[in-house]
Amino acid sequence: MKKINLTITGCLGRMGQQLIKSSKISKNFRLVSVTENRMVNKKIAGLKPQLNSKNAFKNASVIIDFTVPKCTLEVLKIASKLKKRVVIGTTGFSKKEEKLIKKYSRKIPILKAGNMSLGVNLLVYLTEIASKSLGNNFLSKVFEVHHKHKKDHPSGTALMLGKGIAVGKNKDLNKIMGKKYFNRKSFPYSKKINFNSLRKGKIVGEHQVKFSSGKEIVTLNHESFDRALYSEGALTAAKWLINKKPGLYSMRNVLNFK
């Protein structure tokens, strides 16, 4: 199989570094460029980091972006002009930014996921099933823990799980979104979906969904121990995206969950 030309943005970030490491191990990819939001003198994986630009992206078949919303939209603007595929692992987008991403997906194939892990995406799927099966007699809430450097909260994955609850109830998450707690030891159930985010240490990621009837509790949870989970998932997504037409895809499409 011919290797896929790959560009990784945010090459100095935690995920950027992990993506570079995983891409070097993979037999499916050739890293052709890396970018950063500032000029860097040293080489990364034998490549000189560039700013996001047409020149940086011109030889790529697919771009993987785990950065911040402002940077991701900059990447999409350039990629759409060059007709390049983009895998987005960035989280924390506003509603307006989400609409922009959807707009760009009419021109180029985009795969966007709040979490690239197989296990997490299975958890979201199971959350939908549980929410639908348990019905309105059960209240639900979402808890997540990440390392102290993670800025956005609730995490993209927590919001994916919240959406899973909403889909199971055939409702819009925005209409049943409850309170967003931060660093609370405990937090309540309510008729809406409450979230609690904890930031501490070097924890890669823990997510938990609870359903309570007041007489019993059903708990679904997932723990991540290695950041390679996400980079390997992103590479799987990038490989899958290569032959796709313009559109907005998710890991659900990659994993063929119904």
Secondary structure, DSSP 8 states (H G I E B T S, - for coil): ---EEEEESSTTSHHHHHHHHHHHH-SSEEEEEEB-SS---S-BTTB--B-SSHHHHTT-SEEEE-S-HHHHHHHHHHHHHHT-EEEE------HHHHHHHHHHTTTSEEEE-S---HHHHHHHHHHHHHHHHHGGGSEEEEEEEE-TT---SS-HHHHHHHHHHHHHTT--HHHHEEEEEES-S-----SSEEEEEEE-TT--EEEEEEEE-SS-EEEEEEEE--THHHHHHHHHHHHHHTT--SEEE-HHHHHT--
